[in-house]
Amino acid sequence: QVQLVESGGGLVQPGGSLRLSCAASGTILRIGTMDWYRQAPGKQRELVAQISSGGNTDYSDSVKGRFTISRDSAKNTMYLQMNSLKPEDTAVYYCHAEVLNIGWHTLGNYWGQGTQVTVSS
């Protein structure tokens, strides 16, 4: 069983910054792609950023240049550095991780509980 624990959400003014963390614990053999999603009220959940096991990254156009996704393999932790925050970034942010066996086959997909980010004056 794998657990993902998120932290770092909160209230911030437009133009401010936050750093979200997602720590994986439990029995982990390998972690493949990790992602940050977000969901605002009345909207579908959308992919914000993802990072592969090799460190390749991809971003939604709406956050490109403002957000940076990273991971620390030694700590099984993923981060999302969010700069120049806008009111439209307000959402619940969710961590997702693909857990693999040592043969690089998918064992499961796991989600964090979500953390609220509110950008408001």
N, C-alpha and C positions, 0 to 999 in steps of 0.2 A: 504494500500500500504506500502511495506517495501522497504527501500533503504539500500544498503550496500556500505559503503565508505571505500576504501582501501588507505593505506598510507605506506610509509617506503621503497619503492623501490629506486633503484639507482645503481650507479657504485661502485664496490668494487674489491679489488685485491684478487687473490686466497689466501685462508687461512683466509680471513677476515670474518666479521660477519655483518648481517643485521637483523632487527626485523620488520616484516610486521604486520600491524594492520588492522582489519576489524571491523568497527563499524556499527551496525544495528540501524536504526531509523524508525520511523513511528508507525503505530498501530501494536503492537506485543503482542500476547497472550502468546505463548511459542515458543522457538526455540529448535528444536531437534538437529539432527546431523549437525555439521558444518564441512566444508572441505576446504582445499587448493588444487587447481589444478594448473598446469602450462602447457604452450604450447610454444614450441620453433618453429621457422620458419621451415616449411616443415614437421613438426611432429604432431602427434595426441596429443590432450589434455590428460594429464595423472593425475591421483590422486596422490598427494604428501603425504597428511596427513589428518586424520579426527579425530574428537572428538565428542563423544556422549553427550547428555544432562547430563548424569551421570558422565562424565569425563573420560570414557574409550577412549583410543587412539590407533591409528594404523598408520603405516608409510609404505611408499614405501621402498623396500630394498635399493634403491639407496641413500636414505637420512637417513636411520635409524642410530641412534647414533650421527648424526650431527644436525638434526633439532628437535625442540620441539614445539608441538602445545599446546595451552592452551586457556582458555576462562575465562572471568570475567562476571559472570551472572548479577551482579549488574549494570554493564555498557553496557551490551549487546555487548560485544566486544570480538573478537577472535584475537589471536596472533600467529605468526610463528617466532620463534627464529631460525635463520639460522647461524650456526657456521661452520668453516672449509670449506668455500665455494669453489667450484671447477668451472672451466670454463663450464663444462657440466650442471651446475645449471642455466645457462643463459636462461631466458625465461620470458614470461609474466605470472605473477602469479595472479590467480583469486580466490576470496573468494566465497564460496557457503554456503547457509544456508537453512535448511528445517524449514518452519514456520508451527506451529501446532496450533489448537484451544485448548481450555481448556480441551477437551476430548481426547487430544493427537492424533487427526486425522490431516493429512496433509492438509494445506490450499494452499500451494504453495512452489515452489523452486525458490530462488532468487540468483542472481549473481552480484558480484561487477564489476566494469568497467575494472579491471585489472591494475596491476602495473608492470613496467619493472624492472627486475633484471638483471644486466649485471656484470659478473665476468670476469675480464680481467686484465692482467698486464699492 
